[in-house]
Amino acid sequence: GRFRPGDRLPSEAVLSQKFGVSRSVVREALSRLKYEGLLKTHQGKGITIVGASGRRSFRLENIHQLDPKELAQLYELRAILDSEAAAMAATRCSKKQLNELKTSLDRMSEAVHSDADGTTPDFEFHKGISEASGNYHLKALIQFLNDKVEQVIHEARTHSRKSPGLPVEVQKEHEAIYRALAAKNPKKARQATLTHLKNAAMRLGLTILEDK
């Protein structure tokens, strides 16, 4: 918070002395910040602060170090995005995409009945919905988010497998989403997805999207 957008950054030599590191280390740090769009070089004026408005990427780090509140917020973001993607997919999903979703659903069912890990078909199912939304940017953001929480979801499914009857309930939640998509019902697709992800969060001890 000491430097504001538009402020000029001290020289490499000053930063090197201030932090007690070599100028090559400072140069590498500045290079990263420039790449991310947080800094900008002006010829004859040195380096100025751009700030968060210039950031080129959305980042999520240290997922496994998030406290429950932060993890709940991450699940809320996922629920919001996935539910809207499902609503869009209900009206845009092609027959081929619907068949692919059914294949993932069947693979999840097989995993439940054989007490196997169904994380991969689970991800393929949600990935398929994001693709069927027909919105490239929404699909890319959802897949980025899902890649980040994959291990958390894997652990949740592992926990579910140890709870009698729970894997079947999780499977029913996915089936409800699929039925809504097959029926081309955006409202039911959105609600089924919200229900599934709110329950998924609850199984991790998290509460999201509370009704007021």
C-alpha positions as CSV (number, residue, x, y, z in Angstrom):
1,G,0.0,0.0,0.0
2,R,3.0,2.3,0.1
3,F,3.1,2.7,-3.7
4,R,0.0,3.7,-5.6
5,P,-0.9,3.4,-9.3
6,G,1.1,6.0,-11.2
7,D,3.9,6.2,-8.7
8,R,7.5,5.7,-9.9
9,L,9.3,2.7,-8.4
10,P,12.8,3.2,-6.9
11,S,15.8,2.2,-9.1
12,E,17.1,-1.4,-9.1
13,A,20.1,-0.2,-7.1
14,V,18.0,1.3,-4.4
15,L,15.7,-1.8,-4.2
16,S,18.7,-4.1,-4.1
17,Q,20.2,-2.2,-1.2
18,K,16.8,-1.9,0.6
19,F,16.1,-5.6,0.5
20,G,19.6,-6.9,0.8
21,V,19.6,-8.9,-2.4
22,S,21.6,-8.7,-5.7
23,R,20.4,-6.6,-8.6
24,S,19.8,-9.7,-10.7
25,V,17.2,-10.9,-8.1
26,V,15.5,-7.5,-8.2
27,R,15.6,-7.6,-12.0
28,E,13.9,-11.0,-12.0
29,A,11.2,-9.8,-9.6
30,L,10.5,-6.7,-11.6
31,S,10.4,-8.8,-14.8
32,R,7.7,-11.0,-13.2
33,L,5.6,-8.0,-12.1
34,K,5.9,-6.5,-15.6
35,Y,4.7,-9.8,-17.1
36,E,1.7,-9.8,-14.8
37,G,0.9,-6.3,-15.9
38,L,1.4,-4.7,-12.4
39,L,4.4,-2.6,-13.5
40,K,5.2,-0.7,-16.7
41,T,8.4,0.7,-18.1
42,H,8.4,4.2,-19.6
43,Q,11.5,5.2,-21.5
44,G,13.3,8.0,-19.7
45,K,10.9,7.7,-16.7
46,G,11.8,4.4,-15.2
47,I,9.2,1.9,-13.9
48,T,5.8,3.0,-12.7
49,I,3.1,1.2,-10.8
50,V,0.0,0.1,-12.8
51,G,-1.7,-1.8,-10.0
52,A,-4.4,-4.5,-10.0
53,S,-6.2,-3.0,-13.0
54,G,-3.3,-4.1,-15.2
55,R,-3.2,-7.7,-14.0
56,R,-3.3,-10.1,-16.9
57,S,-4.3,-13.2,-15.0
58,F,-6.6,-14.5,-12.3
59,R,-4.6,-16.4,-9.7
60,L,-5.4,-18.9,-7.0
61,E,-2.5,-20.0,-4.8
62,N,-2.1,-22.3,-1.8
63,I,-5.5,-23.9,-2.1
64,H,-4.6,-26.3,0.7
65,Q,-3.8,-23.5,3.1
66,L,-7.1,-21.7,2.8
67,D,-9.1,-21.4,6.0
68,P,-12.7,-22.6,6.0
69,K,-14.1,-19.1,5.2
70,E,-11.8,-18.7,2.2
71,L,-12.6,-22.2,0.9
72,A,-16.3,-21.5,1.3
73,Q,-16.0,-18.4,-0.8
74,L,-14.1,-20.4,-3.4
75,Y,-17.0,-23.0,-3.5
76,E,-19.5,-20.1,-3.8
77,L,-17.7,-18.8,-6.8
78,R,-17.7,-22.3,-8.3
79,A,-21.4,-22.7,-7.6
80,I,-22.3,-19.4,-9.2
81,L,-20.3,-20.1,-12.3
82,D,-21.3,-23.8,-12.7
83,S,-25.0,-23.2,-12.1
84,E,-25.2,-20.4,-14.8
85,A,-23.2,-22.6,-17.2
86,A,-25.7,-25.4,-16.6
87,A,-28.6,-23.0,-17.3
88,M,-26.9,-21.9,-20.6
89,A,-26.1,-25.5,-21.5
90,A,-29.7,-26.5,-21.1
91,T,-30.6,-24.5,-24.2
92,R,-27.3,-24.8,-26.1
93,C,-26.2,-28.4,-25.5
94,S,-25.9,-30.5,-28.7
95,K,-27.0,-34.1,-28.9
96,K,-23.3,-35.1,-29.1
97,Q,-22.5,-33.2,-26.0
98,L,-25.5,-34.6,-24.2
99,N,-24.3,-38.1,-25.1
100,E,-20.8,-37.3,-23.7
101,L,-22.3,-36.1,-20.5
102,K,-24.3,-39.4,-20.2
103,T,-21.1,-41.3,-20.7
104,S,-19.4,-39.5,-17.8
105,L,-22.5,-40.0,-15.7
106,D,-22.5,-43.8,-16.4
107,R,-18.8,-43.9,-15.5
108,M,-19.5,-42.2,-12.2
109,S,-22.3,-44.7,-11.6
110,E,-19.9,-47.6,-12.2
111,A,-17.4,-46.1,-9.8
112,V,-20.1,-45.8,-7.1
113,H,-21.2,-49.5,-7.5
114,S,-17.6,-50.8,-7.6
115,D,-16.4,-48.5,-4.7
116,A,-13.8,-46.9,-7.0
117,D,-12.6,-43.3,-7.4
118,G,-15.0,-41.4,-9.5
119,T,-13.1,-38.1,-9.5
120,T,-12.1,-38.2,-13.2
121,P,-15.6,-38.8,-14.7
122,D,-16.9,-36.2,-12.2
123,F,-14.6,-33.6,-13.6
124,E,-15.4,-34.7,-17.2
125,F,-19.1,-34.2,-16.4
126,H,-18.7,-30.7,-15.1
127,K,-16.1,-29.9,-17.9
128,G,-18.7,-31.1,-20.4
129,I,-21.3,-28.8,-19.0
130,S,-19.0,-25.8,-19.2
131,E,-18.2,-26.6,-22.8
132,A,-21.9,-27.0,-23.6
133,S,-22.6,-23.5,-22.3
134,G,-21.3,-22.2,-25.6
135,N,-19.3,-19.4,-23.8
136,Y,-15.6,-19.8,-24.3
137,H,-14.6,-17.4,-21.5
138,L,-17.0,-19.0,-19.0
139,K,-15.7,-22.4,-19.9
140,A,-12.0,-21.3,-19.5
141,L,-12.7,-19.8,-16.1
142,I,-14.6,-22.8,-14.8
143,Q,-11.9,-25.2,-16.0
144,F,-9.2,-23.1,-14.4
145,L,-11.1,-23.1,-11.1
146,N,-11.9,-26.8,-11.2
147,D,-8.2,-27.6,-11.9
148,K,-7.3,-25.7,-8.8
149,V,-9.8,-27.5,-6.5
150,E,-9.4,-31.0,-8.1
151,Q,-7.4,-32.3,-5.1
152,V,-10.0,-30.9,-2.7
153,I,-12.8,-32.6,-4.6
154,H,-10.8,-35.9,-4.8
155,E,-10.5,-35.8,-1.0
156,A,-14.2,-35.1,-0.6
157,R,-15.1,-38.0,-2.8
158,T,-12.7,-40.3,-0.9
159,H,-14.5,-39.2,2.3
160,S,-17.9,-39.8,0.7
161,R,-16.9,-43.3,-0.2
162,K,-16.4,-44.1,3.5
163,S,-19.9,-42.9,4.4
164,P,-22.6,-45.5,3.7
165,G,-25.2,-44.3,1.2
166,L,-23.5,-41.0,0.5
167,P,-21.9,-41.9,-2.9
168,V,-25.4,-42.9,-4.1
169,E,-26.8,-39.5,-3.0
170,V,-24.0,-37.7,-4.8
171,Q,-24.7,-39.7,-7.9
172,K,-28.4,-38.8,-7.7
173,E,-27.4,-35.1,-7.6
174,H,-25.5,-35.5,-10.9
175,E,-28.4,-37.4,-12.4
176,A,-30.8,-34.6,-11.5
177,I,-28.5,-32.1,-13.4
178,Y,-28.4,-34.4,-16.4
179,R,-32.1,-34.8,-16.5
180,A,-32.6,-31.1,-16.5
181,L,-30.1,-30.7,-19.3
182,A,-31.8,-33.4,-21.3
183,A,-35.2,-31.8,-20.8
184,K,-33.7,-28.4,-21.9
185,N,-34.9,-26.8,-18.7
186,P,-32.5,-23.9,-17.7
187,K,-34.3,-23.2,-14.4
188,K,-34.1,-26.8,-13.2
189,A,-30.5,-27.2,-14.5
190,R,-29.4,-24.1,-12.6
191,Q,-31.2,-25.3,-9.4
192,A,-29.9,-28.9,-9.6
193,T,-26.4,-27.6,-10.0
194,L,-26.7,-25.2,-7.1
195,T,-28.1,-28.0,-4.9
196,H,-25.3,-30.3,-5.8
197,L,-22.5,-27.8,-5.1
198,K,-24.2,-26.5,-1.9
199,N,-24.3,-30.1,-0.7
200,A,-20.7,-30.7,-1.8
201,A,-19.6,-27.7,0.3
202,M,-21.7,-29.0,3.2
203,R,-19.9,-32.4,3.0
204,L,-16.7,-30.5,3.6
205,G,-18.2,-28.7,6.6
206,L,-18.8,-25.4,4.6
207,T,-21.9,-23.3,4.3
208,I,-22.4,-21.3,1.1
209,L,-25.0,-19.2,-0.6
210,E,-27.2,-19.0,2.5
211,D,-30.8,-18.0,1.9
212,K,-31.6,-14.7,3.6
